[in-house]
Amino acid sequence: MSQDVIIVGARVAGATTAMLLARAGLKVLVVDRATFPSDTLSTHQVQVPGCARLAAWGLLDKVIAAGTPPTRDVRFHVGSTRIDGRFPAVDGVDAMYSPRRIVLDSILVQAARDTGAEIRENAIVDSLIERDGHVAGVRIHAKSGGRQDETAPLVIGADGRNSFVAKATKARAYHDRSARTVAFYTYWDDLPLATGEVHSWDRRAVGVWPTNDGLAITYCAWPASEFAGFRADPERALLETLDGAGDLGQRVGAARRVGPIRATTDLPNTVRAAFGDGWALAGDAGLVMDPITGQGIGHALRDAELLSTAVVRGLQGRRTLTSTLRRYQADRDRQSRAMFDFTVGLASFPRTTPAEQRMFEAIAARPDAAAGFFAGLAGATPIDSFFSPRNLINLTGFGAFIALGRARQRNPQPRPAPTAASAESGR
């Protein structure tokens, strides 16, 4: 059967792209091996710019109606310094939300269906169909049996960091930084939590965010080279890490852990070519970075917006599809570059020098600086603008800025682990 666009992958990037394309009048087929609702490993964070996009599409109210609590205030511990502040408002949205993926993905899939996209669950892509060197469709089969060919002028891979479409098209990776961290997640019931929290200290990082059903999710990160130590005793590793995060360990002691500890080191930092002859990539399939900055869902929503605009313009003849997809790639890369570099650096667990500690103390002492810091972390403003020489000199003074630069030159980053693995503990 013939479609205008076929999308492989029905989670955030895929379902949102399908919804936007269908709203523009295109015939869209989405295939996914999963059924919905279904869970997936995730930080859950939808940064404020992503929430603003959901609001613009009429979907944030559905996320809120599903019982997802807002996070407006944030507390950032780095070493001995605590920075308190609020997330910035973007287009009238002043909170971050952290919905469970069984909630968010189901809302997006239903929104795509409601606009006329066909969502085919339990469907596995066996291969891409090629004609004269161009991708022209997909060959799929249902898990229950039966094979079918579907054709379209464009196939979009929105199938995650291990994308089948990216591998089948040999999409070129032009920024590739291997995994830096092991990330492990779990949920807690009755965990006292007044704000969102981030804790960072020597080779450890923790994030804590409220989510659905009165639960909180904790995200912990270690260097990937220490994965064997985590795997030997996941529960001990989790509790010892949370004990290092201020008084969080005490609060966790009064809470109840819900579900297993889920962990992975399959966390590449990769930017791939976003398009080729008859294909394009969205979300983690095209650009993925370590979850330590919680940007993945927001970037997937941004990609869906950029890519759908490019596809509509290209297929409706306003410009050639190649030219509009080239613009999509350029916009994606431009909007991601600073956060990508910042994320890779943070995930490498560089040592916090005395000069950097003084910088964080200066941020904590000035509400305007804290606001700018959190705006950068949320992706509401370019992160490199906050850490620009002009802003740092204004914040710390010229002498301290010079000391900071010298400290960074003397502060080598640890080498990343060469392999990736995953684990789950139900203890």
N, C-alpha and C positions, 0 to 999 in steps of 0.2 A: 504494500500500500504506500501511497505517496503522501508525504508531509511537507510543510514548509521548513520546519526545524525539528530535529530529533535531539533530545537531551538525555545523556547517560548520567544518572544520579539524581535522586529526588529529595536530597536534603536541602540545606539552606540555599546554596548557590543555585542548584538545579531547579527547585520548586519556585524560587523567587523569579528566576529568569523566565521560566515557563509562564508564570502569572503575568509578568509584564509584556511578554511577547503576545500572549493570548489576548490581553487587553487591547493590544494594537491591531488585533484582527487576524493574526497569523495562526495557522493550523499547527499545533505543537503536540508532539508525543514525548512523554518522559518515561524512561524505563529504569527500574531499580530492582536489585535482587532482594531487597528487604520488603517487609510489610510495615504499615504504619497504623498506630503508633509503635515505634521501636526505639530503643535507647542506643546511644553511641558515646564513646569516650569524648569528654568535652570539658572545657573550663566553665561553660555556661554563660560567660559574660557577653552581653551585648552592650558595647560601649555606647555612650550617649549619641554619637553621630549615627550609629546603626539604629538606635531607638527612634531617632528623628525620622529616619527613612521609613521605618515601620509605621510611624504615625502618619506620615504623608500618604502612605498606601492604604490607610484605614485598618491597619492590623495591630497597632500597639494596644488598642482598647481590648482586643481579644486576648492578648498576652496578659493584660492586667486582670481581665475577667476570669482567667484561669487560675487566679490566686497567686500570681507572681508579685512579690513585694518589690517596691522601688528601693534603690540605694542612692541616696543623695549625698550623704556625708561619707568621708573616707579618712582612714587613719593609716599613715605610712611610717613604719618603723625601719630605720636603717642604722645599724649599729646601736649607739646609745641615744640617737636623736629620734624624736617623734614629730611628724608633720601632720597637722590636722587641717582639713579643708573640705570643700564641697566640689562635686563635679560641676562643670560649666553647663549652662543652658545652650542648646543648639536648636534653632528654629522652634523655640517655645518648649522644648522637652528638656527638663532639668534633672533627670535621674537616669541611672543605669539600671538595667534589669538583668537578672540571671535565671531565665526559665530553664527548667529541665528540658532535655531534648525530646522527650516523649510529648511534651507540650508544644514547644516551638515548631518542631518539624511537622507535627500534625496540623498546626494552624496554617503553615505555609503550603503544605500539600493540598489541604482543603481549599485554600484561596486560589491555587492554580486550577483545581477542578471547577470551582465556581465560575471562573472566567472562561471555561471552555477547553482547557488543556486536557488531554488524555493522560492519565497517570496509570501506568501498567506496572503493578507490583509483582514480586516473585518472578521477575523476568531477568534472564542472564544474557548478556551480550557475548556471543561466541567469537565474532569477528566484525571488522568493518568491511563494508562493500566498497570496492574501488572501481572507477571507470576512467580510463585515459589518464591515470595518475592522480585523480581527484577522489577524495572520500565522497561517497554518494549515498551512504546509508549504513544500516547495521543488520547483522544476521543474529536473531535472538531466539531463545527458547524459554518456555515457561517451566518452572520447577515441576509442575504437574505433567509435563510432556507437551510436545507440539512445537514445531519450529516455524519461523516466519521471517521473511525479509521485509524491511521497511526502508524506504528511500526518501531522501530529502536533499536540497541544495546545501544544507549545513548540518553537521553533527557537532554538538557541544559536549565536551567532557566536563562534567561537574561531579566527578566520581572520586574526589578526595586525593590525598597526597600520594597514594599508590595507584593513580589513575590508569585504567586500562586504555583509555583513549590516548593519553599522553604517551604511553609505551608503544601502542600500535602505530602511532604516527611518527614515532621517534622525535617528539618535540624536544628541541634543543634546550638544555639547561645552561644559562649564561651567568648565573650566580648560584653557586652550590657550596654550602657550608654544612658539613656533616653534623650529626646530632651532638648537642652539647649537654643535654640534661636527661635524667630520668624523672618523669612526672608521675605522681601517684595521687589518687583522688578517693574520697569517700564522703558519705553523708552523715550528718549528726542530727538527732532530735533533742529538743530542749537545750540547745546550746545558746547561752546568753550572748546576744550580738546586737550592739547598739548602732554600729556603722559597718561599712565594708572595711576590711583590714588587709594590709600588705605588710609583711615582715621580711626583712632581708638582713642577713648577717653572714659570717664566714662560711662560704660554700653551701648556703642553705637559703631557701626562699619559701614563703608560705602566703597564700591568699585565702581569705575566708569571706563568703558571700551568702546572703539569704536567698533561698530558692523556694520552690513550690511546696505545699503540704506542711508548712511550718518547719522545714528542714534548712540546714546550712550545709554548703559544700566546702570542703577544705581541699585546696590544691597545694601540694608540697613538691619542691624541686631540689634535687641533688645533682652534682656533676655525673654525667653518664658513666664515667670511669668507676663510679662507686656502686654500680647497679648490683654487682654480686653481693655486696654487703646488705643492700636492701632485700634482695631475694632470699637471703639466708633466714631472715626473720622480719617479714613485712610489718607485723603489728608493732613490734618493738621499734623498728625504724620510724614508723608513723608517730608513735607516742613520744619518742625522744625528740623528734623534729618539732612537734607541736609544743613540747615543754620548753624549747629554746625560743619560742615566739612570745616574749613578755609573759602576761598572765594567761595566755590562751590555754596552756597546758592545764592549769587549774580549772578553767571553765569547761574544758573537754572532759575532765575527770568527773564532773557533775552531769554530763550529757550521756546520751546513748548512741553508740554507732549503729547506723542503719546500712545493711548491705556489705558487700565485700570491699576490700582495698584493691583498686584497679590501678595498674601501673604500666608504663611503656617507655621505651627509649627510641621508639620509631618516630622521631621528631626531627625530620630534616629541615634545613633552611635552604630553600631552593626557589629560584625564579626561572620559569620555563617560557619559551616562546609561546605567545598566547593564541596564535592562529597559524593556519597554513591552508593548503588547497582543499577547501570543503570542510574544514574543521576549526574549532576554537576551544579554548579552555577557560573555565571560571572557577573561582574559589581556590581551595587548596590544590586542585589539579594543576593550576597554573602558577600559583605563588603561595608558598607555605612557609611559615616561620614558627619558631619555638613558642609554646603557649605561655611563656613567662610574662608576656605583656598582654595577654588576653585579647588579641586583635582578630582572631580567625573569623568569628561570626560577622563582626562588623565589616571586615574586608570582603567576605562572601556577598553580603548585601550590597556593598559598593560595586563589586564586579558585576552583579546581576543588573544593576542600574546602568552602568557604563556599557556592558555588552549588549543588553537589549536595545538600547538606543542605537548602537552601531549596526546591529542586525536589521532593525526596522528601516533605517536609512539606506542600508545596502540592498536589501531585498525589494524595497519599494522604489528603487531606481533613482533616489536623490543623488547618490554617489555610488561608485562601484563598491561591492562588498569588501574587496581587498583593501581599498583605501579606508573604509570606515573601521575595519578590524585593525588596521595598522594604527589608527588613531586611538582605538580602545587600548591596545597594548601600551602605547606611549603614555596615555593618561594613567593607566594602572601603575606602570613603573614609576612615573613621576610622583604619584600620590603615596607610594609605598616605600620609596628608597630610604628615606631618613629613618622610618620606623623599623625597616628591615635591619639596617646597620645597628641601630640602637638595641634591638632585640637580640641579635647575635652577640653583641658585646655584653649585654646583661646576662645572657644565658651561659656565657663563658666564666661567670663568677670571678671577675677581677677583684683583687684585694682593694678594700676601701682605704685609701691613704689618709693621713691626717689632714692634708689639704682638702680632700673631697669631703671629709667629715665636717670641716669648717664650712664648706659650701652648703651642706645640708642644714647645718645649724643656722646659717644665714637665711635659708628658705623658710625654716620653721619660725623664725623671728618676724617675718614680714608676711602678713596676710595676702598682699598682692602677689608676692613671689610664690606663695603656696598655691594660689589660684592659677597662676601661669604654669606651674609645675604639673598640677593635676589636669589642666587642659591639654598639655602635651602628652601625658600618659594616656589620656582617654582618646587621643587622636583627633581632638576637636581643633587643635592648632598644630602646626608642624613641630615635632619634637626637637628638631635641630634649631628652631627659632629660639626656644627657651635656653638651649645650651650654646647659643651663639656667643662669640667673644664680646660683643657689645653688651648683651644682657648679663653675662657673667661678671664683666668689669663693673657694671652698674650695681650688681648684687653684692660682690665680695670686695671690690676695690682692685686697682691695677696690680699691686704687689701680690695679693692673694691669687689673682688670676694667673700670674706668671708662675707662682709656686704650684698651682693646680696643673698647668701645662707640663711642667717638669715632672711632676709626680706621675702623670699619665704616661709619659715617655719611659719612665723607669718601671712601669707596672705591667709586666708581660702577662698575657692571658694563658691559662693552661691549655694544653693540647686536647682536642676533643677525642672521645672514644671512637675507635674505628668501626664498631659494629653496633647493631640495634637489636633489641629483643623486647618481649612483653611478658607480663605476668599478671596473675590475679590471685588474691588470697581471700578466702571467705572466713578466716578465723576471727 
